[in-house]
Amino acid sequence: MIQIDDAGSGSLVGGTCIGIIRIETDEYHYDIIPLDYYTEEKFNKKQYLNKATEIAIRFLKEMKVDKSEEINVCRGYMFDNLREYLKTNGYNYKSVKILNPLQDKIEKSFEKYALSLGLPKRFLCYTKYPFHFHKLLRWVYADYDNRYKLCKTGWKSFIKYSSLKIEESYSILDKEKNYCCPRCGKKIDLGPVKVIKFISNHLNTIYLHVNC
């Protein structure tokens, strides 16, 4: 039996992972829908749905999936176009909630990809996918000029929060807080710190090393 699923479609940072597995043999493949598909123009045209379909069809062909073999497809919107393709071409498929073995594999694949973009591992531990939007927004604003391009910039939620007023100042950290600098990832010791403040759905205060 074949399982097809996605991971990361709800994460502000990164593209979307599309994965497929043949349960009997544990043959597993995945690819990423590039962030280019989440720019405002392409996102509004839902071109990411075409890319998800393209990736899934490529893997079906590589794995030589017969039209009689059972295919379980995630019932989410990401595979709307794929379901139409499978139906038109006479594949034996059904839409279901995808569980293991694919669920764990594809989530680990997206986690590895997110880490490769520079996202700290501690962010992955806050919640299951999708990552929490406003926690990721704090990470982005800690180094906005370099990190905004790692976001799904076509999202209405990103557009809403993409040009927030930033207030920078300096202060003294005089109590042990176990802070890590969200720009370099290293521990912040007691002493001078750079402070970034902005308001999204609440007031956000970010502490960085003075030289970061």
LINRA-V762127 format. One line per field, one symbol per residue. ss: DSSP state (a for helix, b for strand, c for the rest). psi: psi as a letter, one per 20 degrees, with the letter a starting at -180 (. if undefined). A space follows every 10 residues. Layout:
BEGIN
ss = ???
psi = ???
END
This chain:
BEGIN
ss = cbbbbbbccc ccbccbbbbb bbccccbbbb bbbcaaaaca aaaaccaaaa aaaaaaaaaa aacccccccc bbbbccaaaa aaaaaaaacc ccbbbbcccc caaaaaaaaa aaaaaacccc aaaacccccc ccaaaaaaaa accaaaaaaa bccccaaaaa acccccbbbb bbbccccccb ccccccbccc bbbbbbbbbc ccbbbbbbcc cc
psi = qpqprqqihj phprbpppqq qoghikppqq rpoqhhijqg ghghjkihhh hggggggghh ghilpqiipp ppppjrhhkg hghgggghjk qnrqprppbq ihggghhhgh ggghhhijpq hhhiigrrqq qpghghhggg ihlghhihij rniiphhghh jilqppopaq apojqoikqp pigiiqqprq bqqqppqqpd irppppprqh j.
END
